[in-house]
Amino acid sequence: RYRTGIILVATFAFLGAILQGQGVVETIGTGIVQEPLPMIAVLIALLTGSFFVAIATFRKIPVSTSQAVVGAVSGIGLAAGISVDFSNLVTIVECWVLCPVMSAALAYAILRVTQVVLSRLKRQQAARRILAGMVLFSSCYSAYFLGANHLGNAIGPIVPLDLMPLLLLSILGAASISIGALTFGRGVAETVGKSITRLDLTAAFAAQISAAFGVHLFTIIGVPVSTSQAIVGSVMGVGLVHGIRTVSRRKVAEIIIGWVATPLVSGVTAFGLYWLLLRVGG
């Protein structure tokens, strides 16, 4: 049931953010711009990134919070005349490209192997129960590293300001991620689950576990990647097992356009707003 699933997601996202979110927090806080941003610049960056993600969420388009925040922070840094670490930024963008591709390839392979293993089990009812448990595990695993990777998006730019202890700030950020999942997550969940390709239990497991592994990997090395990109990539991968015709090319194209536009629009908008503020404020 959706209600049970979203409670699990909110719980494990909170735990992931608290227990393993610090690496990405550091990358977004100090790894993009090389000096602390002024408080008003941080406010504009977070509001700009949040605004575009909110629009996409209401339109049920799975875009990247990581891309929105990284784009906004980079734009603010340029407008403020603060040195931007372009080498680190290029590495992050490369990971954005790699993550969904890797997730798609892994999901394709896992689905093939899982289908072969399950086809050899004689008791299909028992196999289905085992598979259902595997799907729930993969969902919790994915939610855990969603929280771990996305905590930096929520609090990374704030940390250098030293407004409050890091633990308290992390709890607030983790709670916000969980509340967002509980209140506004259903539309995007339906897009990923129903609009790209048809998913059964086996395909859902392969997609979830592959996306979770990809986000897990990049979280360990402290790179803010997109859980949305990872899961969409893995869903496309399992769809390809049944043939390219089973994948909605129109929906995939719409999602990819959103991925490209999000960091660019967020960055340009944040740059323009802060540049205007500096000129008006003298």
Disulfide bonds with the S-S distance in Angstrom:
none
